[in-house]
Structures are given as C-alpha cells and as structure tokens.
Amino acid sequence: MTDDARPFAVFDLDGTLSDSAHRQHFLEGARRDWSAFFAAAVDDPPLAEGISLAVRSADECEVVYLTGRPERCRKDTLDWISLHGLPEGPLHMRRNDDRRPARRTKLEVLKRLGRGREIRMLVDDDELVCDDAEAAGFTVVRARWAESSQALKDAQERLGRT
C-alpha cells in the first residue's frame, strides 16, 4: 500500500503525546504568559501511552500531528517530535493570529484531511474537540492518560490559544 492510500491517524500533542503539566501554571491567574507557556513546551516529558499508540499506528497509518499550538512554535515542536522517536508526519498548527476554540480549528483541519483520505482515528485529550469530531463522524480515541488543569481547558475552549 502506498503512503497515498494509507489512512491517517491524527494525534494532538499537548496532553496526548506530551505532558504539559509543568507549564500550565503560566496560564493561571489574570495575566497569562503565553510566550512562556509555549517556550516551555520543549521540556515536556513524553506521555508513554500516547507515544506508544502513535508508533504502533504508523504500521498501518500515516501519522499526522494536529495541535492548537501557534505556527511560531513549529521548529520547537518538530524538534520535540523527533527527539522522542515519533513517526514522521505532517504537522498542522494554528495560525499565529487564530484565536478560535480548538474544537473549531481542529475540526476544520480534520474535515479537510478527510476529503482526500480515510481518517482512521483522532487521538486528543480535549473533550470538546473529541465530542465535535465524533458528532462529525470521526473515530476518536480520548487521551485520558494525563492530568489537565482548568486553566488549560479554558485556554483550549474560551481563549482559543492552544
């Protein structure tokens, strides 16, 4: 089977493949420090369950990364993916000026990807992203193997930042 025919396995990063708990404090309080939050992502430890699933998925699927991180974080994100032995694959990021909720931006990308090829699964920790993807007919694996803070949930949904 050529790469063009293999289905996609789509993986979120924060809370799915990477443990962002150590940097969530930057999102607490009235003054959120987005620059520090994203800069600290290079030090995220990998989440074994997510990493293992991505590596196994590469046997049958083309792995695609779909994150709410802004485009300005591309190099650091690609370096992190490589450092942790994840399969190569396209990385879809949020435009730097896009503040829409993650469930909207990610669903838009999923629908675009799904027009050309089967999406075997989306793996994400954001319950609202998962709910909307399932409602749109996508198979979802809910990444519930990391702790998420209320500050991160607010950032994903209300603030449209990650």
Summary of the structure (lengths in Angstrom):
residues: 162
radius of gyration: 14.7
end to end distance: 34.6
largest distance: 51.5
contacts: 513
relative contact order: 0.22
helix: 44%
strand: 18%
